[in-house]
Amino acid sequence: MQPHLLIVDGHHLLYRAYWAIPRTMKTRAGEQVNTTFGIASMLLQMLKVEQPDSILFCFDADEKTFRHEEYDAYKSGRSETPDDFYTQIPRVLELLDTFRIPTVEGKKFEADDYACTYALEASKRGQRVTIVTGDRDLFQLSSPSIRIAIPHKGYQAAEYMTPEAILQKYGVTPAQIPSYKGLTGDSSDNLPGVHGIGPKAAAALLQEFGSLRGIYEHIDTVKPSWKEKLLNDREKAEFSERLATLISDTPQPVSLNDLSYAGVETEPIFSLFEKLEFSLPKRRLLDLLGTPWGAKHFNHHEELPSKTLKELEPSQMSLL
């Protein structure tokens, strides 16, 4: 079987965890831990489902990237993130460190660009790749060897965006995603697109002409109502497509060879879980250690209890 690389969009998982778990979750000492709890729970479920051979978390640095330099309003439409989200990030990074999971971030590039670079390099080496994210930009990477997983219900019902699934849902191929966003824009990134061209029109145009460039090369054959809008906003369309296109040659702060996941000591993980008063993640880790994959990738020096998550009451599984 091909080696399996798991790439996680760290900020997407952070936001999902932050909003999924009540912000009132705190330790007895008063530390807010809802985000850390959510990440721990989803990570353990993710490992159980995907059983990767190597892992990487990609994060956005709190800096302006080349896209911000080119477009001041890039992502400016997003709502302000509460302060208690940011205060939990150091603890989340500590959690990932106890799991011995490498992380990357950079000032010039976004997490998506790093995910793109590592995924394509791994694919070239004959690996299969799963990218966990909710960001449609990464859909452009979907291929027979790279699949996109959108986490739902704490990763207990992941949605896999294969090329066939993307075509069925959006009417375009993965390679057409930048052109699609060039036409429709993207409110989450504040990309303008073409005013008046929605998803259905964009899909129809790309199905006929293949790409944004193809559309403008045959603009005289486009029906008049669309032609006028496309000509009026051509600069915006090409600009939006360019910003939506991922970079595939970012620096690699961590070598692909160093992402191998093996020999992870469990004592630091359990110690952190005890400190943060995490009972459910502790049970999930014990359950994972009882699987062939868990036994292979973790070093655990104590006898495992006979009771597993399958025997827990449903109410104990309800938080995430």
VMD Tcl script that draws the C-alpha trace (Angstrom):
set ca {
  {0.00 0.00 0.00}
  {1.19 3.54 -0.78}
  {2.54 5.57 2.15}
  {-0.14 7.95 3.41}
  {0.59 11.62 4.23}
  {-2.02 13.48 6.31}
  {-1.91 17.27 5.93}
  {-4.11 19.34 8.23}
  {-5.21 22.93 7.69}
  {-4.42 23.99 11.24}
  {-6.38 27.22 11.36}
  {-9.49 25.60 9.91}
  {-9.35 22.96 12.63}
  {-8.74 25.66 15.27}
  {-11.82 27.60 14.27}
  {-13.95 24.49 14.01}
  {-12.87 23.38 17.48}
  {-13.33 26.85 18.98}
  {-16.94 27.16 17.82}
  {-17.89 23.49 18.32}
  {-17.10 23.35 22.03}
  {-18.68 25.77 24.54}
  {-16.33 28.62 25.38}
  {-17.23 28.09 29.03}
  {-15.12 24.93 29.14}
  {-12.35 25.65 31.64}
  {-10.08 23.74 33.98}
  {-10.56 24.01 37.73}
  {-7.69 26.52 37.68}
  {-9.70 28.70 35.27}
  {-7.86 28.07 31.99}
  {-10.16 28.14 28.96}
  {-9.57 24.92 27.03}
  {-12.49 24.48 24.63}
  {-10.28 24.85 21.53}
  {-7.57 22.53 22.84}
  {-10.18 19.95 23.81}
  {-11.75 20.10 20.37}
  {-8.41 19.74 18.61}
  {-7.42 16.79 20.81}
  {-10.72 15.01 20.17}
  {-10.71 15.60 16.41}
  {-7.03 14.71 16.08}
  {-7.50 11.35 17.77}
  {-10.52 10.55 15.62}
  {-8.59 11.66 12.55}
  {-5.68 9.36 13.37}
  {-8.05 6.46 13.94}
  {-9.83 6.99 10.62}
  {-6.93 7.96 8.34}
  {-4.11 5.86 9.89}
  {-1.36 7.98 8.29}
  {2.30 7.14 7.89}
  {3.29 10.80 8.14}
  {1.57 13.99 9.37}
  {1.90 17.76 8.95}
  {-0.12 20.67 10.34}
  {-0.01 23.89 8.27}
  {-0.82 27.26 9.87}
  {-1.24 30.85 8.72}
  {1.26 33.14 10.40}
  {-0.17 36.34 11.85}
  {1.45 38.31 9.05}
  {0.51 39.76 5.69}
  {1.27 37.37 2.84}
  {2.11 38.22 -0.77}
  {-1.63 38.24 -1.44}
  {-2.17 40.96 1.17}
  {0.69 42.93 -0.38}
  {-0.99 42.71 -3.77}
  {-4.52 43.35 -2.47}
  {-4.98 45.37 0.74}
  {-8.57 44.18 1.12}
  {-7.68 40.49 0.93}
  {-9.77 38.63 3.54}
  {-10.86 41.97 5.01}
  {-14.53 40.99 5.04}
  {-14.07 38.36 7.73}
  {-15.53 38.98 11.16}
  {-13.18 39.79 14.03}
  {-11.91 36.74 15.88}
  {-12.48 36.85 19.67}
  {-9.40 37.31 21.84}
  {-10.02 34.09 23.74}
  {-9.38 32.20 20.50}
  {-5.82 33.49 20.20}
  {-4.94 32.94 23.86}
  {-5.48 29.19 23.39}
  {-3.16 28.75 20.40}
  {0.04 28.23 22.49}
  {-1.67 25.38 24.34}
  {-2.79 23.81 21.06}
  {0.77 23.98 19.76}
  {1.93 22.33 22.98}
  {-0.62 19.57 22.38}
  {0.68 18.98 18.86}
  {4.21 18.91 20.20}
  {3.33 16.19 22.71}
  {1.94 14.18 19.79}
  {5.24 14.85 17.96}
  {3.40 16.37 14.98}
  {5.44 18.82 12.85}
  {3.96 22.23 12.04}
  {4.84 24.81 9.38}
  {3.95 28.46 8.85}
  {5.55 31.40 7.12}
  {5.27 35.15 6.73}
  {4.98 35.24 2.95}
  {2.78 32.25 2.21}
  {-0.51 30.89 3.55}
  {-1.16 27.48 5.05}
  {-2.85 26.48 1.79}
  {0.33 27.18 -0.18}
  {2.38 25.00 2.16}
  {-0.23 22.25 1.96}
  {-0.09 22.50 -1.83}
  {3.71 22.25 -1.95}
  {3.95 19.27 0.39}
  {0.98 17.45 -1.15}
  {2.29 17.70 -4.71}
  {5.80 16.68 -3.67}
  {4.45 13.67 -1.77}
  {2.28 12.70 -4.73}
  {5.32 12.85 -7.04}
  {7.07 10.43 -4.68}
  {4.23 7.95 -5.01}
  {2.47 8.73 -1.76}
  {-1.25 9.17 -1.30}
  {-2.31 12.35 0.47}
  {-5.31 13.40 2.53}
  {-5.72 17.15 3.20}
  {-8.11 18.01 6.04}
  {-9.67 21.42 5.44}
  {-12.86 23.31 4.77}
  {-11.20 25.76 2.37}
  {-12.35 25.44 -1.23}
  {-9.02 26.79 -2.50}
  {-7.48 23.41 -1.74}
  {-10.07 21.66 -3.91}
  {-7.83 22.50 -6.88}
  {-5.40 19.84 -5.61}
  {-7.88 16.97 -5.66}
  {-6.63 14.11 -7.80}
  {-6.47 10.30 -7.82}
  {-3.61 10.51 -5.29}
  {-4.71 13.60 -3.32}
  {-8.09 13.76 -1.63}
  {-9.63 16.60 0.35}
  {-11.42 15.72 3.59}
  {-13.92 18.17 5.09}
  {-14.34 17.31 8.79}
  {-17.90 16.93 10.07}
  {-19.09 15.82 13.52}
  {-15.63 15.81 15.02}
  {-14.27 13.86 12.03}
  {-16.76 11.08 12.60}
  {-18.37 11.87 9.24}
  {-15.66 13.30 6.99}
  {-16.76 14.39 3.51}
  {-14.21 13.43 0.87}
  {-13.94 15.81 -2.09}
  {-12.58 13.64 -4.86}
  {-12.43 15.02 -8.43}
  {-15.74 13.27 -9.11}
  {-17.36 14.78 -6.00}
  {-16.15 18.27 -6.91}
  {-17.46 17.94 -10.46}
  {-20.82 16.73 -9.19}
  {-21.14 19.48 -6.57}
  {-19.75 22.47 -8.47}
  {-19.89 21.46 -12.12}
  {-16.14 22.02 -12.59}
  {-12.95 20.01 -12.34}
  {-10.35 20.63 -9.62}
  {-8.06 22.33 -12.14}
  {-10.87 24.79 -12.93}
  {-11.34 25.93 -9.31}
  {-9.13 29.07 -9.68}
  {-11.04 30.08 -12.82}
  {-14.31 29.32 -11.05}
  {-13.35 31.65 -8.21}
  {-12.17 34.19 -10.76}
  {-15.71 34.27 -12.10}
  {-17.77 33.93 -8.93}
  {-15.40 35.64 -6.52}
  {-15.08 34.50 -2.92}
  {-16.65 36.41 -0.05}
  {-14.47 34.70 2.57}
  {-11.32 35.99 0.87}
  {-13.00 39.20 -0.35}
  {-12.27 38.39 -3.98}
  {-14.58 40.36 -6.29}
  {-14.99 38.08 -9.30}
  {-17.39 39.11 -12.06}
  {-20.47 40.97 -10.90}
  {-23.58 39.07 -11.94}
  {-21.86 35.74 -12.71}
  {-22.94 33.15 -10.18}
  {-22.00 29.50 -9.65}
  {-24.33 28.11 -12.34}
  {-23.16 30.56 -15.00}
  {-19.53 30.04 -14.04}
  {-19.87 26.26 -14.30}
  {-21.60 26.51 -17.68}
  {-18.91 28.83 -19.04}
  {-16.07 26.64 -17.83}
  {-17.70 23.49 -19.15}
  {-17.86 25.11 -22.58}
  {-14.55 27.00 -22.70}
  {-12.36 25.14 -20.20}
  {-10.75 28.06 -18.38}
  {-11.00 31.78 -17.75}
  {-8.46 32.36 -20.48}
  {-10.51 30.21 -22.85}
  {-13.62 32.23 -22.07}
  {-11.96 35.53 -22.99}
  {-10.30 34.04 -26.07}
  {-13.82 33.17 -27.33}
  {-15.66 36.10 -25.76}
  {-17.49 36.92 -29.01}
  {-19.27 33.56 -28.88}
  {-20.50 34.04 -25.30}
  {-24.16 34.97 -25.00}
  {-24.64 38.77 -24.82}
  {-25.90 38.99 -21.22}
  {-22.80 37.20 -19.91}
  {-20.42 38.80 -22.42}
  {-21.13 42.31 -21.17}
  {-20.53 41.37 -17.54}
  {-17.35 39.49 -18.39}
  {-15.94 42.40 -20.38}
  {-16.82 44.93 -17.68}
  {-15.05 42.93 -14.96}
  {-12.26 41.20 -16.88}
  {-9.52 42.73 -14.75}
  {-11.30 41.66 -11.54}
  {-11.81 38.13 -12.88}
  {-8.17 37.62 -13.82}
  {-7.04 39.20 -10.55}
  {-9.32 36.94 -8.48}
  {-8.16 33.86 -10.37}
  {-4.51 34.75 -9.75}
  {-5.01 35.19 -6.01}
  {-7.01 31.95 -5.80}
  {-4.24 29.94 -7.45}
  {-2.10 28.11 -4.88}
  {1.69 28.31 -4.83}
  {3.36 24.95 -5.32}
  {7.00 25.83 -4.64}
  {7.06 27.35 -1.17}
  {10.07 26.71 1.07}
  {9.80 23.46 3.05}
  {10.70 24.34 6.66}
  {10.41 20.64 7.49}
  {11.65 18.00 5.08}
  {9.07 15.63 3.70}
  {11.33 12.84 4.96}
  {10.96 14.16 8.53}
  {7.16 13.90 8.62}
  {7.15 10.18 9.34}
  {4.90 9.37 12.29}
  {6.30 6.61 14.47}
  {7.59 5.82 17.95}
  {5.48 8.48 19.70}
  {5.71 8.27 23.49}
  {2.30 8.39 25.15}
  {3.39 9.53 28.63}
  {3.69 13.25 27.70}
  {0.26 13.12 26.02}
  {-1.46 11.54 29.02}
  {0.35 13.97 31.31}
  {-1.01 16.94 29.38}
  {-4.50 15.42 29.31}
  {-4.36 15.08 33.10}
  {-3.21 18.67 33.48}
  {-6.05 19.94 31.27}
  {-8.57 17.55 32.88}
  {-9.43 15.88 29.55}
  {-11.16 12.56 30.25}
  {-12.75 11.91 26.85}
  {-9.54 12.47 24.81}
  {-7.74 10.21 27.27}
  {-10.27 7.43 26.58}
  {-9.98 8.02 22.85}
  {-6.22 7.69 23.01}
  {-6.52 4.45 24.99}
  {-8.96 3.19 22.39}
  {-6.54 4.14 19.60}
  {-3.68 2.34 21.33}
  {-5.74 -0.83 21.24}
  {-5.80 -0.80 17.43}
  {-3.06 -2.31 15.23}
  {-2.22 1.16 13.87}
  {-2.01 2.67 17.35}
  {0.16 -0.14 18.67}
  {2.52 0.32 15.71}
  {2.91 4.10 15.92}
  {2.86 4.80 19.68}
  {5.11 3.63 22.49}
  {2.92 2.84 25.49}
  {4.49 1.24 28.56}
  {1.44 0.36 30.64}
  {-1.20 -2.33 30.27}
  {-4.25 -1.10 28.41}
  {-7.61 -1.25 30.20}
  {-10.14 -3.68 28.82}
  {-12.86 -1.04 28.55}
  {-12.80 0.87 25.27}
  {-14.78 3.72 23.77}
  {-17.20 1.26 22.20}
  {-18.39 0.40 25.71}
  {-18.81 3.98 26.91}
  {-22.23 5.47 27.44}
  {-23.46 7.53 24.44}
  {-23.68 10.62 26.67}
  {-19.91 10.46 27.16}
  {-19.40 10.84 23.41}
  {-21.74 13.80 22.91}
  {-19.33 16.72 23.23}
  {-17.63 16.22 19.87}
}
mol new
graphics top color blue
foreach p $ca { graphics top sphere $p radius 0.5 }
foreach p [lrange $ca 0 end-1] q [lrange $ca 1 end] { graphics top cylinder $p $q radius 0.2 }
display resetview
